[in-house]
């Protein structure tokens, strides 16, 4: 007979993540058959549109996006194993991210900018955390900046990550005059290559077009997505406020890691308001922030019946999926 501690260990472990991953794949496939689609499959960048590299057949696009979601979960798990920014080794953030993907199948049925934003951001976070108090961080600062700039060429959704990672460099105590120069060179280099080789002209570069959430809002068409985003953001803030009281007692390095996720969370919420027209592009990133706070909430306090709240969260996600797909 299962004890309550055994249930908590099961939810915290790899087996439950594998179950949620299998459920995520099956329900996403079903949702694609019922006509769920992502209206924001591609966004313009400074030079090109992401649609130029995301034009794929529906089946291939679905499979690649599923792999992308699983890759995001793998990156979160590897990050936690390498840098231990949560109290324990846990897979709660991976399973929570999968459950949030189930709740809004529109972001999972095809490869799009949101998945790429999530994956690339976590990949760069792995590079960032590795330079904490490093005496020679310039190479990674340059590489992160280069990747950010190259991604901005295809989708301006990546632009908000530039100030986020600048703050991250400060938090990792890696910003100096040399690091600042490395960051500037990294941001400039992709455009230097494109313009220098004559691939594009300066006049062809496009500025981002952001629209405020209060301008031209269509509640009938967007009400579901706005409701999901609002609830996700509110719960994330509540968990963040609860978790930070314990996180401030961690050692300085772990506080720096979690401080970066705090900045990333706030910046993601702000940009979702500012760039409302690309709400779904930023939703997977918000889901990552939610999942990380969920992992903290599950591991910081060892309440015996904490599994009840997690089961309620899982049931809510599946309930939202049923409402979205079948009604």
N, C-alpha and C positions, 0 to 999 in steps of 0.2 A: 504494500500500500504506500502511495506517495505521501511524503511529509511536505509541509509547506515550504521548508527550506529546499527540498528537492525541486519543487516547482520553480522557485526563484533561480536556482542554478541552471535549470533547463532553459528558462527564458534568457538567461545571461550567456548561454553557451552557443556553440557552433551549430548544434543540431537544430535548434529553433530557427536560426538564421537560414539554414538550408531548406527547412520547410517553408518559410516565408518566401524564399527565392523561387522555389518550385511553384508555389501558389501565385506569385507575382507573374511568372512566365505564362502560366495557364490562363489566368484572368485577363492578362493583357492581350493574349491571342484571341480570347473570346470577344473582348471589347473591340478589337480591330474588325472582327467579323460582323459586329453590330453597327458598324459605321462610325465609331469614334475616330476623330482625326484632330490633328493639331493645326489650328489656323495660323500659327506663327512658326512655320517650319523653317523659315530663313529670314534674316535681317540684313540690311545693307551695312557695309563697313566703310572705312575711310577710302579704300581703293576699289574693292570689289564687293559683291554680295555673297553671303555664305551659301546661297542657293546654287552658286556655280560649282560648289564641291559637294553638295548634299542632294543632287538630283540622282535618285536611285529608285529602283523598282520597289513597290510597297513591301514585298516580303523581305528583300535585302535590307531595306531601311528599318523595318521592325526588328530583324535579327541583330543588326548592328546597335540599335538603341538598347535592346535587352542586354547585350554584351557591355554597353557603356554603363548602364545602371549597375550591373554586377561589378564592373571595374571600379566604379565609385565606392562601392561597399568594400572592395578589396583594398583600395587606397586608404580608406578610413581605418580599417583593421591594421594595416601595415604601419600607418602613422602612429596609432596608439601603442603598438608593440615596440616601435623604435623609440618613441619619445614619452610614452606613458603620461599623456595629458589628462587622463581620467584616473580615478583612484585605483581601479583594478583593470586587468585584462578582460575585456568584455566585447560581445558582439551585438549589444543592444542597439547601438547606433546604426549598424548595418540592417538589422531586422526592422527597426523603426523607419529607416529610409525606404525600404521595400514596401512597408505597409502604407506609407504616404504616397508612394507611386501607384499603389492599387487604388487609393481613394480618388485620384484624378488620372484615369487611364489616358486622357488626351495627351499628357506629357510623355507617355511611354510607347505609344503605338507607332512612332516613326522617329528616325534620327533627326535631331534639330539642334539649334544653337544652345538651348538650355542644358542638354546633356553634355555638350562639348565644353560649355562654360564651367560646369561642375567638375568634370574630369580634369581639365587643364588647371583649374584653380587648386585642386587638391594635390596635383602633381607639383605645382610650384610651391605649395605650402611645405611639401616634403623637402624641397630644396632650401626653403627659407629656414625651417627649424634646424637644419644642419649647420647653420652659420652662427648659432648662438655664441656670442663672445669670441668668435673666431678672429685671430689676428690678421688673417688674409681672406676677407669675405668677398673681395672685388669680383672674382670670377663668377661666383653664383649670383651676385647682385646684377652683373651684366647679363647673365643667361636668363634670369627671371624677367628682367626688363625687356630683353630681346623677344622672349616668348610672348609677353604681354603686348608688345608693339605689333608683332606679326599677327596675333589673333585679332587685334583691333582693325587690321587691314581688311579682314573678312566680316567682322561683326563688331559694331560699336558698343555692344553690350559689355564687352570686356573693359571698356574705358574706366568704369567706376572702380575696377580693381587696381588701377595705377596708384591712386592715393592710399588705398587700403594697404598695398604692399610697401609703400613708402613708410607708412606708420609701422608696418611690420619690421622693416629694417631698423627703425629706431628702437622698437621693443626688443629686438634680438641684440641690441647694442653693437650693431655692425655698420652704422652710418658714420662715415668720416668724409673728408674732402675727396679722397680717392674713390670711396664708394659712391659718392654723389656724382662724380665724373663718370664712373662705370655705369650708373643708372641712366644718365643722360645719353651716353653713347649707345647703350642698349636700346633705348627708345627711338633713337634717331636712325640706327643702322639699317633696319628693313626699308625705311622710306628712302634712305640714301642710296641703297642698292636699286630699288625700283625706279627712282627718278634718274639716277646716274646712268643706268643702262638704257634709258629711253623707253622703258616699258609703259610708263604713264607720264603725263605732264602735270605740273602743279595745278593747272586749271581744272583737271579731271578729279582731283581729290574732293571728297564729299564730307561735309560737316554733319555731326549727328543731329537727328531730328527727334527731340524729346517732347512729349505731350503730358501736361499735368493731368492728374486723375480727375480733376473737376471739370475739365474741358471736354464736352461732347460725350459724356459718359452714357452708355446705353445699358440701363439696369436689366432690361428684359433679356438681352443677349449675354451680358457679362455677369449677371447677378450670382450665378453659381460659382464662377471662378473667384469673384471678389469675396464672396462669403467664405470660401475655403481658405483663401489667402489671409483674410482678416482673423479667422479663428486660429490658423496656424501661427500667425504673428503674435497674437495675444497670448497664446499658451507658451510660445517660445520666450516671451518677455517675462511671464510669470515664473517659469522654471529658471530662467537666467537670474532673476532677482533672488530666488531662493538659493540657487547654487553658489552664487558669488560670495555669500556670507561664509561658506566653507572654503572656497577656492583661495580666498585671501590668506588663509592659514598655510597654504602649500609653500614649498620652497620657491625661490625667486624664478628659477628657470621654468617651472611648470606654470607659474603665474603669468609669465611672458607668453607662453604658448596659448593659454586660455584667454589672455588679453587680446591676442590677435583675433581669435574667434569672436570675441565680443565686438571688436571693431568691424569685422566682416558681417556680423549679424545686423548691426545698426545700419551699416552702409547699404546692405541688401534691401532692408525695409525702406530706407529713404529713396533708393533708386527705383523701387517698385511704384512709389507714389509719383515720382518725377516723370518716369518713363512708362506711364500706364499702358500705352499701346503695346508694349512688349512684356506684359505682366507674366505670361506663361514662360517666357525665356528665363526669368529670374526665379521662378517657383522652385525648380530643383535645388538651387543654391540655398533658398530659404529652408527647404526640407532638410538639407545637410545640417544647417545651423540648429534646427529643431531636434534632429536626431542626436547631435552631440550633447545638447542640454538634457535630452531624455536619458542618455547614458550616464551623465553626471547624477541626475536625480535618482536613477536606479541603483547606483553604486555608492553614493556618498553616505546615505543613511540606510542602515541595514534593518529596515522595518520588516517584520515577519510576513505581513500580508501585502507587501508592495506589488505582488503579482496581480492583485485584483485591479488596480488602476491600469496596469499594462494590458490586461485582457480587455478592459473597457475601451482602451485606446484602439486595440486591434479590431474589436467589434464595431466601433464607430467608423473606422476606415473601410471595412467591408460593407457596412450599411450605406455609406456615401457612394461606394462603387455601385452597389445594386440600384440605388436611386439614379445615378448618372447614366448607367447603361440601359436599364430596363424600363425606365419611366420617362 
